[in-house]
Amino acid sequence: MKPTIRSIAAMCGVSRGTVDRVLHNRPGVDPAVRRRVLRAVEKTGYTLPDTAVPAGHAPCVGFIMTKWENSYFEKQTQSGIRRAKRFLRAGDLHLLVETMDSRSDTEYIRRIYNLVDAGARGIILNAADTDLIRTAIEDLSGRGIPVVTYNSDIPLSSRVCHVGQDLAKSGQIAAGLLSRSIGPQDHILAVTGNLEFLSHRSRIDSFYSHAASLGIAGDRIRLSECYERYDLTYDTIVSALRTDSRIRGIYMGAESVPACLDAVRKICPRGGIHVVVNDLTPPAVRGLKSGRIDFVVEQAFSSQAYEAILILYSLLAHRRMPKTPVRFVPTSIYTKELL
């Protein structure tokens, strides 16, 4: 039997109005309910019969795939793209994807305008919050080409919406978890990626502020910007652990989890260092299982690409503006016992 809004509502134990709000990306739905409805939609293959775009009028969206050190994030992004394509009817959307070779602003600009030249009438990107990127977004906005950001926001630009994790909450959670794990005189090493990305800045800022509220003074936290590089992360952590014997906690706000684990294993082979990381990547899972990682602060990464595509599709195909300028995906905490 073909799935309907009624059958989806019955499957999820909610009203048809709730299902309709979820399907049209409207606010006012509990996050857990929204996830349940979206899982039912994906499982049944339901599509909205009234959202079909007339033949030859499918909006063209350009999606820029960020250069990741860890392939997990690219795979999660691709999963979100596939999920969006399954949700929309065939022919409703023309999606162009450009994959970055680096994280340089000049390549971002080149890729953006490649997509525009290829016919994209909306752009989805995850980029650094820099003058050059903001200028490009302003130019696109002036041409009537809306931009949706995912994962890392550019809030002082004319982007129409951002989809990502509640970064302040993420940093606060990490600080709270470490505060429960270390002693009153112990130190923390916080490792971040490129601080030009708002995602990194926001996590670290909230980590510091919440740690201070919990009685961990700023001089007990050592910050290192390691640009997602294995070699720099490994050398930084080895050096920090050798020079400061009071470091008992590490917050990995960056991708290079293998470098962190290798460094800790070299300097403290018997353990004694409490580690909190972001994202349930394969290295993070292995670290949890081995006991080298205490907690993982997880975000629904594939949902960021999925929701960004649907938001831009709704805007281009139906002139439906996002109800809010920011859409948060769920944040979860994992321990070894939850795997």
N, C-alpha and C positions, 0 to 999 in steps of 0.2 A: 504493500500500500504506500502511495506517495505521501511523504511527510507534509504536515501542514502546521500553521502556527498553533492550532488547537492541540495537535498531537505533541508538539514540542512542549507546550505549556503543561499538558498532562504528564509527560515524561519527567518534567522538572519539578512538578508540584507548585507551579506559579500561575499567575493569571496570563491571559493572552496579551493584555496591555504591557505586562512586564517583558514578555518575549518581544513585543514590538519595539519597546524602548531599547532593548539590547541590540536588536537587528539594525536599528537606525542610529546606533552609537549615541543615544541620548542619556543624560545624567539621571540620578535618582534611583539607581539600582545598586543594591548591596554587592560589593565585589565578588563575594562567594557565589551569590546567585548568578551574577553575570558570567562567571567562569563556568558554572553548571550549564547554563543555557548555551554558551558557545561550544562546550564539549558535545552537547546533544545535537546542535546544528551540524558540527563536523562529523559526528558519528552517523547521522541519518542522511547526510548529503543534501539537507534542505537548502533551497535557494528562494529568494524573494521573487514571486512571479510578476510583481508590479514594478520591478526596478530595471527591467530590460531597457536597453538603450536602442533607439532606432538604428537599423542597419546603416553603416557608414558614418555614424556619429559617436562611436565609442571614444571616450576621452583617452588621451595619450599621457601617461605619467612616466617621468624619469626617476629611477631609483639608483642612488649612488651607494655601492657596497664598499664600506670602509676596509682599509688594510688592517687586518688583525694579526698579531703575533701568534695567537692561539686559534686554530681552525674551528674550534668549538663555536665561536661567535659568528663566524661566517655561515656555518651549518645551521645554527639557530635562526639566523636571518633568512636564509634560504627556505627553511621550514615555514617561517611566517609568511613569506611570499607565496609559497605553494598553497598554504591554507587560505590565503586571500583569493587566489585564483580559483580554488575549489568552491569557495563561498559564492563568488560572483558567477553569473551566467556566462557561458561561452560567448565571446564577442562583446561583452559589456565594457571591457577595459583592455587597452593596449599598453602593456608595461615594457619599458625599455630599461635594462639594467647595465650600469657601468661599474666595473670592479677596479678599485684603486690599486696602484702599484706601490704607493707610499702614502704618507700623511701630510705631504706638503700642500700649502695653500695654493700654490700655482697649479698643481695637478688638479686640485678640487675645482678651481675656476675653469680649467680646460675641460674637465669632464662635464661640468654643469652646462657649459655652452655647447658642447658636443650634443648633449641631450636636447637642448633647445633647438639646435639646428636640425636635429633628426625629427622634430615635431612634437616634443614634449610640451605640454601645456600646464604642467605642474611638476614640482621637484620634491623628492624626499631625500634628506641627507643627514648624516651624522658627522659634524665637522667641528673644528676648534672655533672658539668664540674670539675671532680676530677682526681687525678693521677690514682686511681684504674680503673675508667671507661676508661680513655684514654689508659691505658695499655691494657685493654681488647680489645679495638678497634684496637690497633696496632697488637695485636695477631691475631684477625680475619682477618685483612688486609693481614697479612703474610700468612694466610691460603687460601687467595683468596676469602674471604667471605666479600662482601661489606656491609657497614653500612650507612643507611640514618637516620638522626636525624629529629625529628619534635618538634615544640613548643619551645624547649630550645636547643641551639646549643652547640657543643663541637668543636670549630673552629681550635684548635691546634692539633687535632687528624687527623687520616687518613680517616675520614668519607668522603664519595664521594659526599654527597649533604645534605643540610639542608632545610627544608620547615617550614616556620613560619611567624610570623608577623614581620614587620619592627619595631623592638623594640625601636630604637632610635627615630623614628617618633612617636611611641606611647607615650613615655615619654615626648617628646617635646609638643605634643598635650595637654597632661594633664597639663603641666606647663603653657601653653598658656591660657587654659580655666580657671585655678584658678587665674592667674594674672589679668584676666578681672573681677573676682568676689570679690576680697578682696581689702582692703584699703592699702595705702602705708606703714603703720606701723604694719599691721596684720601679724601673723605667720601662718605657715603651718605645719601640721603633715603628714609625708609620711610613710605609713605602707607597708612593703614589706614581702615577704616570705623568704625562705632560699636563702641567697645570694651566695651559691655555685652553684645555677642554673643561667646560663648566662642570661636567660630571665629576671630574677629579677634584676640582676646587671645592665644590659644594660638599662632597663627602668629607674631605679633610677639614674644612671649616666647621662643619657640624660635629665632627669627631672631637676636635679641640674644645669647642664650646661646651659640649655635653660632658667631656672628661673633666673640665674645670668645675662644672656644677656638681660632679661626683667627688670632688676633692683631689683630683689629679692635676697638679699645677703644670703649666706649660713647659717649665724647665725639666720636667720628667719625661717629656715626649721629644724624640728626635725625628725630624722629618727629612726624608730623602726623595728627590724627584728622579725616577729611574727610567722614564720614557718607554716603558714596556719592553725593555731590552734585557735578555737573560744575563749577558755578561756584566752589565752595569749593576743589575739587581744583585747578582751573586756576590760580586766584589764589595758592594756597599754593605750588604748584610754581614759578610765575613768580617770586614773591617770594624763595623759597629759592635759586633759581639766580642771581638778581641779587645777593643779599647774601652768598652763600658760593660763591666761584669755585672752591673745591676739591671741590665735589660732582661726582663722576664716575659715580655709580651711583644708580639709583632702584629701590626695591622697591615695586611696586604690590600691596599686600595688600588692595585694594578693587576695586570694579567700574569706577570711572570711568577706564578706559583711554583713551578718546578725549581726555579733558581732559589727561591726562598727555602724550600725543603732541602735542597742539596747543601745550601750554606749552613742551615741549622744542623743538619746531620754531620757536617764536617767539624763544626766547632763544639756542638753539644750532642755527641753521639748517643748519650743516655737520656736525652730529652731534657725537660726542665724549662722549655720555652713554650709559652702558650701562644697559639697562632689563630687569628681570625682572618678569613679571606672573603672576597666577594665572588659570587657566581659558582654554580655547581658544575664546573668543568670536569673532564676526566681526571686531570691531575689533582683537583680538589677532592674528588671522590676517593681516589687512592690515598690521599693524605688523611682523610677522615678514617678510612678503614684501618690504616696503619697506626693511628693515634697521633700522628705528627700535626694534624690540624684539629683544633677544638671545635670550631664553629664555621659554618659557611652562611653568609647572608646572600640569599638567592633572589634574583629578579626573574620575572617571566620574560626572558629575552626575546623569544620568537614572537610574542604578542605585540612587541613594539613595532616590528615591521608590518604585521598583520593589521593592527589598528591604524597605523599611519596610512596604509594604502586605502583602507575603507573610508577614512576621513577625507582624503583627497579625492577619492572617487565620488563621494557624496557631494562634495563641493563642486566639482567640475561637471558631473552628470545631472545634478538636481539643484544646484545653487543652494545647497544646504550647508550653512556655516557651522563650524563646531560650536557646541554649546558652551564650552570652556576653552581657554587658551592653552591649558595643560591637561593631559590625560595620564594619570599614574597607573602603572601596572602593579600587580601584587608583589609584596616583599615577604619572603619566608626565611626561617632559620632552620638549618640542618645540623644535626649531630650524627655521630657514627650510628647511634641507635635508630635513627630515622631512615637509614638507607634501606 
